Amino acid sequence: MQELILGGARSGKSRLAEQLAKDSGWPVTYIATSQALDGEMSERIRQHQQSRPADWALVEEPLALADVLRREAAPGRCLLVDCLTLWLTNLLLCEDQSRLETEREALFDCLGALPGRIILVSNETGLGVVPMGELSRRYVDAAGWLHQALAQRCERVLFCIAGLPMALKGALP
Ligand SMILES: Nc1nc2c(ncn2[C@@H]2O[C@H](COP(=O)(O)OP(=O)(O)OP(=O)(O)O)[C@@H](O)[C@H]2O)c(=O)[nH]1
């Protein structure tokens, strides 16, 4: 089963995703796309690591997400990816501009065939106005198209706001 959990910054989406992974009762692999680029982020990551169950596996991968999903997915295993918008940002900032398209297509190609449970977390940043800067506009477009494409492919889509999930597709947990 593939699920997409959307929400703004500090909306509670990561906590919700972690709860769903715990409730699955399956072994969990946490796939982090963020990189500790400053002290505040390192501290944030450290707190996340401490708060997660000790038996969860961790894979840190900023770019090659489809490769990791193909490698880690297994029947009876739950993969939690946090988060897709950072992965997208990492790809947008890549020197190789074709990498975004390649990685996105690889994700779409593999998603439907992955065994086990896949929980994808992503930041919904498209609710405001169209940004002024060129890179920000490319990001908003890429994130919006990505979410639309994934929402088509996922069995359940939740939108988290103020810590509360709304079901956009499928039933509430
Ligand atoms: N590299 C790395 N990143 C991690 C790890 N654990 C969590 N993260 C990152 O932490 C980020 C999520 O944390 P926050 O930014 O605090 O939460 P948030 O998603 O904005 O907030 P909520 O919506 O309230 O969950 C994600 O981008 C993860 O990739 C880890 O072990 N390693």
The ligand as an SDF file (V2000), in Angstrom:
LIG
                    3D

 32 34  0  0  0  0  0  0  0  0999 V2000
   19.3850   13.1180    7.4830 N   0  0  0  0  0  0  0  0  0  0  0  0
   18.4360   12.8420    8.3750 C   0  0  0  0  0  0  0  0  0  0  0  0
   17.3090   13.6020    8.3550 N   0  0  0  0  0  0  0  0  0  0  0  0
   16.3240   13.2950    9.2360 C   0  0  0  0  0  0  0  0  0  0  0  0
   16.4540   12.2310   10.1720 C   0  0  0  0  0  0  0  0  0  0  0  0
   15.3280   12.1940   10.8990 N   0  0  0  0  0  0  0  0  0  0  0  0
   14.5380   13.1810   10.4580 C   0  0  0  0  0  0  0  0  0  0  0  0
   15.1260   13.8660    9.4540 N   0  0  0  0  0  0  0  0  0  0  0  0
   14.5960   14.9830    8.6580 C   0  0  0  0  0  0  0  0  0  0  0  0
   13.7990   15.8290    9.4670 O   0  0  0  0  0  0  0  0  0  0  0  0
   12.7930   16.4390    8.6690 C   0  0  0  0  0  0  0  0  0  0  0  0
   11.4490   16.4600    9.3840 C   0  0  0  0  0  0  0  0  0  0  0  0
   11.5610   17.1730   10.5670 O   0  0  0  0  0  0  0  0  0  0  0  0
   10.9890   18.6370   10.8560 P   0  0  0  0  0  0  0  0  0  0  0  0
   11.4950   19.5920    9.8410 O   0  0  0  0  0  0  0  0  0  0  0  0
   11.3000   18.8980   12.2860 O   0  0  0  0  0  0  0  0  0  0  0  0
    9.4540   18.3910   10.7470 O   0  0  0  0  0  0  0  0  0  0  0  0
    8.3240   18.9080    9.7900 P   0  0  0  0  0  0  0  0  0  0  0  0
    8.0980   17.7780    8.8320 O   0  0  0  0  0  0  0  0  0  0  0  0
    8.5310   20.2750    9.2220 O   0  0  0  0  0  0  0  0  0  0  0  0
    7.1820   19.0870   10.8370 O   0  0  0  0  0  0  0  0  0  0  0  0
    5.8530   18.3540   11.0160 P   0  0  0  0  0  0  0  0  0  0  0  0
    5.0080   18.7110    9.8460 O   0  0  0  0  0  0  0  0  0  0  0  0
    5.2930   18.8940   12.3060 O   0  0  0  0  0  0  0  0  0  0  0  0
    6.1690   16.9180   11.1140 O   0  0  0  0  0  0  0  0  0  0  0  0
   12.6570   15.6240    7.4010 C   0  0  0  0  0  0  0  0  0  0  0  0
   13.0570   16.4050    6.3060 O   0  0  0  0  0  0  0  0  0  0  0  0
   13.6390   14.4600    7.6070 C   0  0  0  0  0  0  0  0  0  0  0  0
   14.3150   14.1410    6.4040 O   0  0  0  0  0  0  0  0  0  0  0  0
   17.6460   11.4460   10.1600 C   0  0  0  0  0  0  0  0  0  0  0  0
   17.8280   10.5020   10.9080 O   0  0  0  0  0  0  0  0  0  0  0  0
   18.5970   11.8020    9.2410 N   0  0  0  0  0  0  0  0  0  0  0  0
  1  2  1  0
  2  3  2  0
  2 32  1  0
  3  4  1  0
  4  5  2  0
  4  8  1  0
  5  6  1  0
  5 30  1  0
  6  7  2  0
  7  8  1  0
  8  9  1  0
  9 10  1  0
  9 28  1  0
 10 11  1  0
 11 12  1  0
 11 26  1  0
 12 13  1  0
 13 14  1  0
 14 15  2  0
 14 16  1  0
 14 17  1  0
 17 18  1  0
 18 19  2  0
 18 20  1  0
 18 21  1  0
 21 22  1  0
 22 23  2  0
 22 24  1  0
 22 25  1  0
 26 27  1  0
 26 28  1  0
 28 29  1  0
 30 31  2  0
 30 32  1  0
M  END
$$$$
